[in-house]
Amino acid sequence: MKKIDNIIWKVKYEKNKNWLGAINILKDGLKEFPDNYDLHLELAEIYAKNNFVVEAIDEYQFLLSKNKNDTTIQFRIANLYLALNEYEVAIHYFDLIDDYFPEIYYNKAIALNRLGKINESI
């Protein structure tokens, strides 16, 4: 566990200066700890922040496979599909979320509106 903590600390330090270096550190860490949730989460967040949307979705999907009820991960996946203009898929992920908060309603309404479902988006 200490080795994973060291990897995470290196990444937190590196990602603001050299996010590609941080990705490489995480990928190396995942070779040794392929199922580590925290390493996948850090990688997903770096990918998302730097507009590697498909890669971020892949990492978040892995995380969701470990915890199907994680509303934060569901919300992030939905928003990434929204960014890809994959409105139906985004709506699917918004609908999976049990704990509704205002951003879900707003973002789902955007997806519905883009699909021409004006009445549903109101």
N, C-alpha and C positions, 0 to 999 in steps of 0.2 A: 504494500500500500504506500509505503514511503516513496518508492520509485515513481509511482503514478503521481503523487503529490508534487514531486520534483519536476516532472514533465509539465504538469499544469502550471506551476510557477514560472518555468522557462517560457511557456507559451504566453502567459499573461504579460510577461515582460517584453517579449519579442513582437507580439501581434500589432502593437501600435507603431513600431519602427519598421518592421519587416514581416508583413503578414504572410508572404510566401515562405519565409523561413519558419514561421510558426506552423504553417501547414505541414512542412516537411518534418518538423519535430513531432507533430501529432501522428503523422503517418508512420514514422519510425516507432513511436510508442504503441500504435495499434498493431504493429507486427508482433510485438511481444505480448500485448494485452488486447486481443481482437474484440473482446466483448465488453470492454470497459465503457460504461455509460458516460462518464465525465469526459473522456477523451473524444468520444463521438459528439457529445454536446458542444464542446469547444470548437471542434472542426466544423460542425453545422453552422454555428454562429459566425465563424470567420468567413465561411463560404457565403452566407446570406449577406453579411455586411459588405462584402466585396462583389456582390451581384453575380455570384456563381450559383444561380438559382437552382438549376437541376442537381448540382452536387449537394447543395444544402438540403433539398428535398430528400435525396437518397439517405443522407445522414439522419435527418429527422424521422424518416420512415423506419430506419433501424431502431431508433429510440422508441418510436411508437410500438414497434413489435415487442419491446420489452415491457412497456406499460401502456396498454391500449386506452386507458382512461385519463391520460395526461392531457388536460385541457390546454395547457400552454403549448405543448408540441402540436396538438391538433390545430390550434389557432395559427401557429407559425406556418404550418404546412398549408393551411387554407389561404393565408396571405401570400405565400409564395406562388401558389397556383393562380391567385388573382393577378399577381404581377406578370405571369405568363399569358394572361388573357384566357386561361382555362377556367371559365366561369362555372361550368357545370361541376367540375371537380372541386373547385373552391367551395361551392355551395354544399356539396356533399360533406366536406370536412367541417364547415361551419355548423351543419346540422348534427354532427357527432358530438358537439360540445354541449354538455349538460349544464354547465355553470355560465349562464348568459350574462354578459356585461355589454355596455353601450357600443364598444368597438365592433363586437360581433354583429349586432344589428345593422350598424352603419356599413360595414364592409360587405355583409351579405346583401344589403340593399343595393350597393354599387354593382355587385355581380348580377343580381336580378335585373337591374336597370339595363345593363349592357346586353343582356339577353333579350331585351324588349319586353320583359315581364313587369311593366310599370305598376300595375295594380298590386302585384305581390310585393313590390319593393317599398310600398308606402306603409 
